[in-house]
């Protein structure tokens, strides 16, 4: 019962029941990425293009879509990466999930979470001070 309720009301854990029904009716599986996300195409969007969507494996994090699939999802390329032999560039880094709210989040010097003082402002900008 808990699995049914999770599928019914949460979109961030895989797919909802509505997405599953739509996928079965109209979806044609196009491919899968290294994270286990599955990509589909089918039906028509309001712009006359084929609708494209992804069913995430686990938590839905849009930043986990690799660059090759991102281009396909946004109709920048017509051929999915599985058909064109896409290879990431040497300068492309592997996916790193959003670290906000974790111990690995960026905390600049002088923030409330880190000791120290911010660097003084230099150049053509002077910080405003009341009465100054």
C-alpha positions in Angstrom: 0.0 0.0 0.0 2.8 2.4 0.8 4.4 1.8 -2.6 1.1 2.7 -4.3 0.7 5.9 -2.3 4.3 6.8 -3.1 3.6 6.3 -6.8 0.4 8.2 -6.6 1.5 11.3 -4.8 5.3 11.8 -5.2 7.0 12.9 -8.4 10.5 13.0 -7.0 10.9 9.2 -6.6 10.8 7.7 -10.1 7.6 8.3 -11.9 3.9 8.8 -10.9 1.0 6.6 -12.0 0.0 9.2 -14.6 3.5 9.2 -16.1 3.5 5.4 -16.2 0.1 5.3 -18.0 1.2 8.0 -20.5 4.5 6.1 -21.1 2.7 2.8 -21.8 0.2 4.5 -24.2 2.5 6.8 -26.2 6.1 6.2 -25.2 8.8 4.5 -27.3 11.9 3.8 -25.3 14.9 5.6 -26.9 17.7 4.7 -24.6 19.2 4.6 -21.1 22.1 6.5 -19.6 24.9 5.4 -17.2 22.8 6.5 -14.2 19.9 4.1 -15.1 17.6 7.0 -16.3 15.3 5.8 -19.2 14.5 8.2 -22.0 11.2 8.1 -24.1 9.7 9.8 -27.1 6.1 9.8 -28.3 3.0 11.9 -28.7 3.1 15.5 -29.9 3.9 18.6 -27.9 2.0 21.9 -28.3 4.8 23.1 -30.6 4.4 20.2 -33.1 7.5 18.4 -31.9 7.6 14.9 -30.5 7.3 14.9 -26.8 10.5 13.7 -25.0 10.8 12.7 -21.3 12.9 10.9 -18.8 12.0 8.5 -16.0 14.7 8.9 -13.4 16.1 5.9 -11.6 15.5 6.9 -7.9 15.5 10.5 -7.0 14.4 12.9 -9.7 17.4 15.3 -10.2 17.4 17.1 -13.6 21.1 17.9 -13.2 21.8 14.1 -13.4 21.0 14.1 -17.2 24.3 13.7 -19.0 25.3 16.4 -21.7 24.5 14.2 -24.7 21.0 13.3 -23.4 20.4 17.0 -22.4 20.9 18.1 -26.0 18.4 15.4 -27.2 15.8 16.2 -24.5 15.8 19.9 -25.5 15.5 19.1 -29.3 19.0 20.5 -30.0 19.9 17.3 -31.8 17.5 14.8 -33.4 19.6 11.7 -32.9 19.8 10.2 -29.4 23.3 9.7 -28.0 22.8 5.9 -28.2 22.5 6.1 -32.0 25.3 8.5 -32.7 28.0 7.1 -30.5 28.3 10.1 -28.2 31.5 10.4 -26.2 31.9 13.1 -23.5 34.6 15.7 -24.1 37.8 15.3 -22.0 36.9 18.6 -20.2 33.4 17.5 -19.1 33.3 16.5 -15.5 31.2 13.6 -14.2 27.9 14.5 -12.5 28.0 15.9 -9.0 24.6 16.3 -7.4 23.5 19.6 -5.8 25.4 19.9 -2.5 23.2 22.7 -1.0 22.2 21.8 2.5 25.0 19.2 3.0 28.4 19.3 4.6 29.9 19.7 1.1 28.0 22.9 0.2 30.0 25.9 -0.8 30.7 28.2 2.1 32.7 31.3 1.3 35.0 32.9 3.8 33.1 35.2 6.0 29.7 33.4 5.8 27.8 32.4 8.9 29.0 28.8 8.6 32.7 29.6 8.3 35.0 31.5 10.6 37.0 34.4 9.2 36.4 37.7 7.5 35.5 38.4 3.9 38.1 40.0 1.7 37.9 43.8 1.5 36.2 45.2 -1.6 38.7 46.6 -4.1 38.4 48.4 -7.4 35.6 50.8 -8.4 33.1 49.6 -5.8 32.7 50.9 -2.3 30.2 49.3 0.1 27.5 51.6 1.3 27.5 52.5 5.0 24.7 54.3 6.8 25.4 58.0 7.2 28.5 57.8 5.0 
